[in-house]
Structure formats: C-alpha cells, structure tokens
Amino acid sequence: MSRGEFIYGRHPVREHLLAHAESTRAILVADSAEPNAIRDVLQLAQRAAIPVSRVTRRRMETLIGKVAHQGIVAEIEPFKFSHLEDLMVAADRDDRPALLVVLDQIQDPHNFGASVRSAFARGAHGGVSTKDRSVDVTGAVVKASAGAVMKLPIARGTNLRMALETLKQGGGWVYGTSADAV
C-alpha cells in the first residue's frame, strides 16, 4: 500500500473522521499531546476501529514538517475529487438555490482552504477547481479550511471555460470577481 496523505490539527482530523472515517489509515498522536484536547478525535477513531499510535514530536515533524499539528495527525487516502455533473445533480435536488464556487488557479494552500471554508459556511453545494496552476488538496489546505474541504465536494477539471459552459447549459448563472478588476 502506498503512503497516503497527512492531515493535521484537531478540527481537520475530527471533520475528516466524521465525513470519511473509512478512508483513514491511521491516527498519530504526539506523546506530549494534551489528552483532553483530543479526546473526541480519539473516540471517533476508536468507534471506526482506526489504529492509533503514539509517536514523538520529532517523528511527527519528520512526516509532516514543522506545522501547527496540535499533537494529532491522520494518514488518509489521497483526496478524491467529485465530478462536476454530480455536483450539479446534487445542487438541483436541493430546495435551496444552487451555489457552486469556482476556484480558478488558487496556488496558495491557505487561500484555497479559506475559500473552501467560506463557501461551505455560505451553504455552497460544491467547489470547482482547475487541475493546472492550482494547489492540490494537502494537509495545509485541510487545516486552513478547518476541515470544510472534507465536507464540501470539489470537482477538478482541466478546462475552466468548458466547466463554466457546462454550468450555464445546466441553467446556472456565472458571476465573477477579480483582484485586478477596476
């Protein structure tokens, strides 16, 4: 089995376990982690029969680098992107007006995560990202999204123009913003 991805922090790991426990390979807990702070995460892992290992902070930093992991890391299967058509069907079935957020060429993991977190908080049905010149969904993205990326389905395509045309043909309206707009 190949090495999976690592996500870290109490909220991202908890949200992942709530949404996708089946894709969690293992939980790593720093030997110096505060037990009360991660109790709910450990209970979720136990219910899902996910192996939990205690490791040194040095071992944790070897795996994920020097990041704010809050003493807990999950090794997970690589992120699975949704299909645009599935997002459109799910949005169409909902009573609320459809809202899909298009994330074009966001290269900073913190900006991507914050955008996903905001879209989720606003009630979006999903996100659409480009394959090229966009950040992958990494531990930094999951952390910046506070785990929202585990709840909000995200589609990824190679051609944003075609994705927008597909949305318009499905009855959607397209609105855009730009930092460069005057």
Steps between C-alpha positions, in 0.01 A plus 500: 500500500640838407540777750192714535461867570532654843259746655554658837334702774207416727222649287616375159560146629166495683311626194674242283402221739140619505476521121741233374613269779518212251786669316711549814798267522637599841501767768829620647504672837801690629623360829472851646142564375246623754258204544194714573552707186488198267260275692214535250731421208629188672144387577405538132808300399416227749139474375627465144767244603781722369842418642645769729874524567692720738809656341757759596462855375824449310346203311191709426712785364692252284169401337329837464758770572487770763133595486235574762381140532361536855637156582281302261548379143293270279635301210223489242439377149577763235222758456228390259360770277135494395364532147346830394186325379453339844524842666241638260260209568539539877441876478195445278345259753531750784221744583750784536628691198803329351838644597826365361816697568766500229856524630718603206876444527526547875858404574526587868372218725379746763297699247354181353408368846351832610295520178365150553421579866312816396311315224398227743391754761291678234324173415660428163423164344857458384812650354662480160876524463740483210751217465782723381649790694292418808612363831425136579289417803773455760520504876553877487179543299305277737636691802424842345147385419453376859394169347235651272674352195395160637134602493476710184534293183751645256520422130818550305523550128759584240303770324326764709328658200334169415397451864336844501322420172373174651366693799329755275348228281364344819312823573761662724602860511868584513625794707867585534734712702863592444764666710611680183156645418473878492 
